[in-house]
Amino acid sequence: MTAADRPGAGARSAAAPGTAETAAAASAADRAAAVRGYRPEMRPGVLIGPAVLRGPRTVHLVKHPVSGATFEIGPKERFVLGLLDGTRDQDAVVTAYAERFRRRLPDEQWIRLLGLLGTRGLLAGAPDPAPPEPPPAPANTFWKGTRRTVSDAHRTASRLHAIMSPILGPWIQIPLVAASLVMIVAVLADPPAFWDGMLELVTRPWVLVPFAIFLWFSICLHELAHGISARRYGGIVTEIGLRWRFPTMMMYCTVDNYLFLPGLRAKLVVAAAGAHVNLVLLLPFALWWALLDPADPARPPLTGALFIGIVQALSNLVPLPPLDGYRILSHLVGAVGLAPETRAYLLLRRGGGRDAVAAYPARARRVYTSYAVTAAGCVLLAVAGSATAVVLLVTR
């Protein structure tokens, strides 16, 4: 008897594909039920920044607490991440999403988001992703380079913060800010005096050299001030070292999670801390200057030194990269990559890409146009001021 002649053989053979399809459908249904019942939780320590402008988009920066990898998400993804506390399943998230955005979160988008978070190690229990490859460090040369000077920068910044913390409160810092403003107004109120003082200073090497050394240490303390103030707000200092560009050499201080510090105030304080310290270091000289008799021969070079110190401190507040003023302005307008994104926007406008420009919301167009005008004005003022200073010093 052949297989075809056996009773039921044909029926079993015909039913096999249907059975496989049924099993596959059941398996898919089980997976969907498992996904629907899964209650994801974000990994502890994940840093999520506030909404910032990046080109035509509004984004949030997300940072892995172990690998340090950073990436960007949109406002809708940020909303979903805020719901992942281990108590909500897919239905609860979809319901909250619909109430917030008046549309349902598609199943495929939910699954894709979970896969992305798991791959990046941002969900509780997920393995750590491999840390991003650091860019190759350029070889140090006589002309330029960097060198770490502290093996554990965060520990050093923490120790300095502990030592300085008694004087970092507002009851001391606000009067110092007020005293600095009084000093600036008093010195800049008499232009002929500070121009004559600059000429006196540059023509007296025995005064100029010690002042130049003081100014160099002031700039070093400027960098440490960024790290100490960041430590006060929970910042992590990753590097302290020296950077040289012949013939200059300056200290640098790197804060790893600067963009994730809590609140706008913390970022503004950290960005302005360096210039604040530069001005505070001038206050003892300003007091000496104020107590000197106007006819005292030490007053003119001291006036010139104060003027140069004030200009050096305030120049860091100019909103051009990489100065501190650029960071301050970026935080105030809520944008990252302000200068390059402004350049990209202007190139689109110049190229006549109307569709591309139309993708920018009104706020983005205002921000980038305003910054372009501001940056151009700062450059013109800097050039005009430098030329005027040279002419006045040469002709006096």
C-alpha positions as CSV (number, residue, x, y, z in Angstrom):
1,M,0.0,0.0,0.0
2,T,1.5,3.4,-1.0
3,A,1.5,6.4,1.2
4,A,-1.3,7.9,-0.8
5,D,-3.4,4.8,-0.2
6,R,-3.1,5.0,3.6
7,P,-6.2,6.3,5.3
8,G,-5.8,9.9,6.5
9,A,-2.4,10.4,4.9
10,G,-3.6,13.1,2.6
11,A,-5.5,14.8,5.3
12,R,-2.5,15.0,7.6
13,S,-0.3,16.2,4.7
14,A,-2.8,19.0,3.8
15,A,-3.2,20.0,7.4
16,A,0.6,20.5,8.1
17,P,0.9,24.0,6.7
18,G,-2.1,25.2,8.5
19,T,-0.8,23.8,11.7
20,A,2.5,25.6,11.2
21,E,0.7,28.9,10.5
22,T,-1.4,28.5,13.6
23,A,1.7,27.9,15.7
24,A,3.4,30.9,14.3
25,A,0.4,33.0,14.9
26,A,0.2,31.8,18.5
27,S,3.9,32.5,19.0
28,A,3.5,36.0,17.6
29,A,0.5,36.6,19.9
30,D,2.5,35.4,22.9
31,R,5.3,37.8,22.0
32,A,2.8,40.7,21.6
33,A,1.2,39.8,25.0
34,A,4.7,39.7,26.6
35,V,5.6,43.1,25.1
36,R,2.3,44.5,26.2
37,G,2.7,43.3,29.7
38,Y,6.3,44.4,30.1
39,R,6.9,47.2,32.5
40,P,10.2,48.8,31.5
41,E,12.2,50.9,33.9
42,M,15.0,53.4,33.1
43,R,18.4,52.5,34.4
44,P,19.4,54.5,37.5
45,G,21.7,57.4,36.8
46,V,20.7,58.1,33.2
47,L,21.0,61.8,32.6
48,I,18.4,63.6,30.5
49,G,18.9,67.3,29.6
50,P,16.2,70.0,29.1
51,A,14.7,70.8,25.8
52,V,17.2,72.6,23.6
53,L,17.3,73.9,20.0
54,R,19.4,72.0,17.5
55,G,18.9,73.4,14.0
56,P,15.2,73.2,13.2
57,R,14.6,70.5,15.8
58,T,13.9,70.6,19.6
59,V,15.9,67.8,21.2
60,H,16.9,66.4,24.6
61,L,20.4,65.1,25.3
62,V,20.6,61.7,27.0
63,K,23.8,60.4,28.6
64,H,24.6,56.8,29.8
65,P,25.8,56.8,33.4
66,V,28.6,54.2,32.8
67,S,29.8,54.4,29.2
68,G,29.3,58.2,28.9
69,A,27.7,57.8,25.5
70,T,25.4,60.7,24.6
71,F,22.6,60.9,22.0
72,E,19.6,63.0,21.2
73,I,15.9,62.3,21.4
74,G,12.8,64.3,20.5
75,P,10.2,65.7,22.9
76,K,7.8,62.8,22.4
77,E,10.5,60.2,23.1
78,R,11.4,62.3,26.2
79,F,7.9,62.2,27.4
80,V,7.8,58.4,27.1
81,L,11.1,58.0,28.9
82,G,9.7,59.9,31.8
83,L,7.0,57.3,32.2
84,L,9.3,54.3,32.3
85,D,9.5,53.8,36.1
86,G,8.8,50.1,36.2
87,T,5.1,50.5,37.1
88,R,3.5,51.1,33.7
89,D,3.0,48.6,30.9
90,Q,2.4,49.4,27.2
91,D,-1.3,50.2,27.7
92,A,-0.6,52.7,30.4
93,V,2.1,54.4,28.4
94,V,-0.1,54.5,25.3
95,T,-3.0,56.0,27.3
96,A,-0.7,58.7,28.8
97,Y,0.8,59.4,25.4
98,A,-2.7,59.8,23.8
99,E,-3.7,62.2,26.5
100,R,-0.6,64.3,26.0
101,F,-0.3,64.4,22.2
102,R,-3.9,63.6,21.1
103,R,-2.7,60.5,19.1
104,R,-2.0,56.9,19.8
105,L,1.5,55.6,20.1
106,P,1.9,53.0,17.4
107,D,2.9,49.5,18.5
108,E,5.9,49.4,16.1
109,Q,7.2,52.7,17.5
110,W,6.9,51.4,21.1
111,I,8.8,48.2,20.2
112,R,11.4,50.2,18.3
113,L,11.9,52.5,21.2
114,L,12.3,49.6,23.7
115,G,14.8,48.0,21.3
116,L,16.8,51.3,21.1
117,L,16.8,51.8,24.8
118,G,17.9,48.2,25.4
119,T,20.6,48.3,22.8
120,R,22.0,51.5,24.3
121,G,21.9,50.0,27.8
122,L,19.4,52.5,29.2
123,L,16.9,50.1,30.6
124,A,17.3,48.5,34.0
125,G,19.0,45.1,33.7
126,A,20.4,45.8,30.2
127,P,24.1,45.2,29.7
128,D,26.4,48.1,29.4
129,P,27.2,49.1,25.9
130,A,30.8,49.4,24.8
131,P,32.1,52.9,25.5
132,P,32.6,55.1,22.4
133,E,36.0,55.1,20.9
134,P,37.8,58.2,22.0
135,P,39.2,60.3,19.2
136,P,42.9,59.8,18.5
137,A,44.8,62.2,20.7
138,P,47.0,64.5,18.6
139,A,50.7,64.2,19.3
140,N,52.2,66.9,21.5
141,T,54.7,69.1,19.8
142,F,56.8,72.1,20.8
143,W,54.2,74.3,19.1
144,K,51.0,72.9,20.6
145,G,49.7,70.1,22.9
146,T,48.0,69.2,26.1
147,R,49.1,67.4,29.2
148,R,47.2,66.3,32.2
149,T,48.7,67.6,35.5
150,V,46.3,65.8,37.9
151,S,45.7,62.1,38.0
152,D,42.3,62.3,39.7
153,A,40.7,65.6,38.6
154,H,37.4,64.9,40.3
155,R,38.9,64.2,43.6
156,T,41.1,67.3,43.4
157,A,38.1,69.5,42.5
158,S,36.1,67.9,45.4
159,R,38.9,68.8,47.9
160,L,39.1,72.3,46.6
161,H,35.4,72.7,46.8
162,A,35.4,71.4,50.4
163,I,38.0,74.0,51.3
164,M,36.3,76.9,49.5
165,S,32.7,76.0,50.3
166,P,32.4,78.4,53.3
167,I,32.9,81.4,51.0
168,L,30.8,80.1,48.1
169,G,27.5,81.1,49.5
170,P,25.4,84.0,48.1
171,W,26.0,86.1,51.3
172,I,29.6,86.4,50.3
173,Q,29.5,86.1,46.5
174,I,26.8,88.7,45.9
175,P,28.8,91.5,47.8
176,L,31.9,90.4,45.8
177,V,29.9,90.8,42.5
178,A,28.7,94.3,43.7
179,A,32.3,95.3,44.6
180,S,33.5,94.1,41.2
181,L,30.9,96.2,39.4
182,V,31.9,99.3,41.5
183,M,35.5,98.7,40.5
184,I,34.7,98.4,36.8
185,V,32.7,101.6,36.8
186,A,35.3,103.5,38.8
187,V,38.2,102.5,36.5
188,L,36.4,102.9,33.2
189,A,34.9,106.2,34.1
190,D,38.2,108.1,33.3
191,P,39.4,107.0,29.8
192,P,42.4,109.4,29.7
193,A,43.6,108.0,33.0
194,F,43.5,104.4,32.0
195,W,45.1,105.1,28.6
196,D,48.0,106.9,30.3
197,G,48.2,104.1,32.8
198,M,48.5,101.5,30.1
199,L,51.3,103.5,28.5
200,E,53.1,103.8,31.9
201,L,52.6,100.0,32.5
202,V,54.0,98.8,29.2
203,T,57.0,101.1,29.4
204,R,58.0,99.8,32.9
205,P,59.2,96.2,32.6
206,W,59.8,95.8,36.3
207,V,56.1,96.5,36.8
208,L,54.8,94.8,33.6
209,V,56.5,91.4,34.2
210,P,55.1,90.8,37.7
211,F,51.7,91.9,36.5
212,A,51.9,89.5,33.5
213,I,52.8,86.6,35.9
214,F,49.8,87.6,38.1
215,L,47.6,87.7,35.1
216,W,48.7,84.2,34.0
217,F,47.9,82.7,37.5
218,S,44.6,84.5,37.4
219,I,43.7,82.7,34.1
220,C,44.7,79.4,35.7
221,L,42.4,80.1,38.7
222,H,39.7,81.1,36.1
223,E,39.8,77.5,34.9
224,L,39.8,75.9,38.3
225,A,36.8,78.1,39.2
226,H,34.7,76.4,36.5
227,G,35.5,73.0,38.0
228,I,34.9,74.0,41.6
229,S,31.6,75.7,40.9
230,A,30.5,72.7,38.7
231,R,31.4,70.4,41.6
232,R,29.1,72.5,43.8
233,Y,26.2,71.6,41.5
234,G,27.1,67.9,41.1
235,G,29.4,68.3,38.1
236,I,32.1,65.7,37.4
237,V,35.5,67.1,36.6
238,T,37.3,64.7,34.3
239,E,40.5,66.5,33.4
240,I,42.8,69.3,34.8
241,G,45.9,70.0,32.8
242,L,47.9,72.4,30.7
243,R,47.3,73.4,27.1
244,W,49.9,75.2,25.1
245,R,49.9,77.1,21.8
246,F,53.3,78.6,21.3
247,P,54.1,81.1,22.8
248,T,51.2,80.8,25.4
249,M,50.4,78.1,27.9
250,M,47.2,77.9,29.9
251,M,45.5,75.6,32.3
252,Y,42.2,73.9,31.3
253,C,39.5,72.1,33.3
254,T,37.0,69.8,31.7
255,V,33.5,69.1,33.3
256,D,32.1,65.9,31.9
257,N,28.3,66.5,32.6
258,Y,28.2,70.2,32.3
259,L,25.2,70.2,30.0
260,F,23.3,68.0,32.4
261,L,23.7,70.2,35.5
262,P,20.3,70.8,37.2
263,G,18.6,74.0,36.1
264,L,19.6,77.0,34.1
265,R,21.1,78.8,37.1
266,A,23.7,76.2,37.7
267,K,24.9,76.3,34.1
268,L,25.1,80.1,34.2
269,V,27.0,80.2,37.5
270,V,29.5,77.6,36.2
271,A,30.0,79.5,32.9
272,A,30.5,82.9,34.6
273,A,32.6,81.6,37.5
274,G,35.9,82.2,35.7
275,A,35.4,85.8,34.8
276,H,34.0,86.4,38.4
277,V,37.2,85.0,39.9
278,N,39.4,87.2,37.6
279,L,37.5,90.3,38.8
280,V,37.6,89.3,42.5
281,L,41.4,88.8,42.3
282,L,41.7,92.5,41.2
283,L,39.7,93.8,44.2
284,P,42.7,94.2,46.5
285,F,44.6,96.2,43.9
286,A,41.4,98.3,43.3
287,L,41.3,99.1,47.0
288,W,45.0,100.1,47.0
289,W,44.3,102.2,43.9
290,A,41.3,103.9,45.6
291,L,43.4,104.8,48.7
292,L,46.3,106.2,46.7
293,D,46.7,110.0,46.3
294,P,45.9,111.0,42.7
295,A,49.4,112.5,42.4
296,D,51.2,109.3,43.6
297,P,53.5,108.0,40.9
298,A,52.3,104.4,41.6
299,R,48.7,105.3,40.6
300,P,49.1,105.5,36.8
301,P,50.6,102.0,36.2
302,L,48.2,100.6,38.7
303,T,45.3,102.1,36.8
304,G,46.7,100.5,33.6
305,A,47.0,97.1,35.3
306,L,43.4,97.3,36.6
307,F,42.2,98.3,33.1
308,I,44.0,95.4,31.4
309,G,42.7,92.9,34.1
310,I,39.2,94.2,33.7
311,V,39.3,93.9,29.9
312,Q,40.8,90.4,30.2
313,A,38.0,89.3,32.5
314,L,35.1,90.9,30.6
315,S,36.5,89.7,27.2
316,N,35.6,86.1,28.4
317,L,32.0,87.2,28.5
318,V,31.9,88.1,24.8
319,P,29.4,85.7,23.1
320,L,31.8,84.1,20.6
321,P,33.1,80.6,20.7
322,P,34.9,79.2,22.6
323,L,34.5,82.0,25.2
324,D,32.4,81.7,28.4
325,G,30.0,84.3,27.1
326,Y,29.1,82.0,24.2
327,R,28.1,79.3,26.6
328,I,26.1,81.7,28.7
329,L,24.2,83.0,25.7
330,S,23.6,79.4,24.4
331,H,22.1,78.5,27.8
332,L,19.9,81.7,27.8
333,V,18.4,81.0,24.4
334,G,18.2,77.2,25.0
335,A,20.4,76.1,22.1
336,V,23.3,73.7,21.5
337,G,25.8,74.2,18.7
338,L,24.6,77.8,18.4
339,A,27.5,79.0,16.1
340,P,27.6,76.0,13.7
341,E,23.8,75.8,13.5
342,T,23.7,79.6,12.8
343,R,26.2,79.1,10.0
344,A,24.2,76.2,8.5
345,Y,21.0,78.3,8.7
346,L,22.6,81.3,6.9
347,L,24.0,79.0,4.2
348,L,20.5,77.6,3.6
349,R,19.1,81.1,3.3
350,R,21.9,82.2,1.0
351,G,21.5,79.1,-1.2
352,G,17.8,79.8,-1.7
353,G,16.7,76.6,-0.1
354,R,13.2,77.8,0.8
355,D,11.8,74.4,1.7
356,A,14.8,73.8,4.0
357,V,14.5,77.2,5.6
358,A,10.7,76.7,6.0
359,A,11.4,73.6,8.1
360,Y,12.9,76.0,10.8
361,P,10.2,77.1,13.3
362,A,9.8,80.8,13.9
363,R,11.8,80.7,17.2
364,A,14.7,79.0,15.5
365,R,14.8,81.6,12.7
366,R,14.8,84.4,15.3
367,V,17.5,82.8,17.4
368,Y,19.9,82.1,14.5
369,T,19.3,85.5,12.8
370,S,19.8,87.4,16.1
371,Y,23.0,85.5,16.9
372,A,24.4,86.1,13.4
373,V,23.8,89.9,13.9
374,T,25.2,89.7,17.5
375,A,28.4,87.8,16.4
376,A,29.1,90.2,13.5
377,G,28.7,93.2,15.9
378,C,31.1,91.6,18.4
379,V,33.7,91.0,15.8
380,L,33.4,94.5,14.4
381,L,33.6,96.0,17.9
382,A,36.6,93.9,18.8
383,V,38.5,94.9,15.6
384,A,37.6,98.6,16.1
385,G,38.6,98.5,19.8
386,S,41.9,96.8,19.1
387,A,42.7,99.3,16.3
388,T,41.8,102.3,18.6
389,A,43.9,101.0,21.4
390,V,47.0,100.6,19.2
391,V,46.5,104.0,17.7
392,L,46.1,105.7,21.1
393,L,49.1,104.0,22.6
394,V,51.3,104.8,19.6
395,T,50.3,108.5,19.4
396,R,50.5,109.3,23.1
